[in-house]
């Protein structure tokens, strides 16, 4: 066989192989597509049967679709993966932004069905209008709060366009007073501080977009007041945004890669880094069984890179990361996509972080965990 014939034979063989490969691939694709089509056809069949035969009204298609997609995701049997409706997506986005629509009050549900104002935040519309702690909210825009119910009453206050006005009728020392209060975007306070002797105590309740600037402000205030050490209290902190955790850690830790995420295909991605700026302030972290996710990453990073000792109880043990995927109508699907850990220790998912000093909550009024944290941090101050 000469070279031309040989080349021609090889070309024919390659072409045939390619055709067979394409055919096989096409067959697999067709089977896969057909399988999916049959699966989703069941949903359409159920929808038709409901439309024809269901005795009650089933015209709320949005609610039905929400439930269907929610059920699909919940069947993954992952407690951290979920479907979020358009409204839930908007609420989640607002929470992560560190801002909420409202008037600036914290309320308590009373036994008589009304709401008591337990705190009026400074520089908020409620304070400007003259509302005070202890006011009993009786009516909202003329509607009786007791008839509305607590949840609905809270929603009425915070649901509305920014700059819209709500009339809040309160009882104060037996007098009925009306306040016309404007709704505004209000910062969610996630970090507060106080000085205990020469130790700064910074409490962080969650990690959102506003948390880093609040933590920095608290830290700077403690330093200005002469703090020689810092206790970070992340008890009952359920976590939040990893990006916010990173920004809180950055000015505290040495330069380098701090934490990574590992995906199911083995890919590793850096999720927390720090620049050259760091603090030499001794630090301790307070945590408990409700300290989870980003709060655990915060604590583990301070432990691994600054030698911060952990005081309290073993943390919750959530070392997996979720990502949010948008759907065409504005709703979202939240899925677990990776596990994460610091670059110096193993992932704590399902295990939790064990404290260097285990201290259970006291039965009395004294905060024995804080007392131990103060003892530990004072021993580190030269």
Buried (B, 14 or more C-beta within 10 A) or exposed (E): EEEEEEEEEEEEEEEEEEEEEEEEEEEEEEEEEEEEEEEEEEEEEEBEEEEEEEEEEEEEEEEBBBEEBBEEBEEEEBEEBBBBBBEBBBBBEBBBBBBBBBBBBEBEBBEEBBBBBEEBBEEBBBBBBEBEEEBBBBBBEEBEBBEBEBEEBBEBBBBBEEEEBBEBBBBBEEEEBEBEBBBBEBBBEBBBBEEBEBBBBBBBBBBBBBBBBBBBEBBEBBBEEEBBBBBBBBBBBBBBBBBBBBBBBBBBBEEEEBBBBBEEEEEEEEBBBBEEEBBEBBBBBBBBBBBBBBBBBBBBBBBBBBEBBBBBBBBBBBBBBBEBEEEEEEBBBBBBBBBBBBBEEEBBBEEBBEBBBEBEEEEEEEBBBBBBBBEBBBEBEE
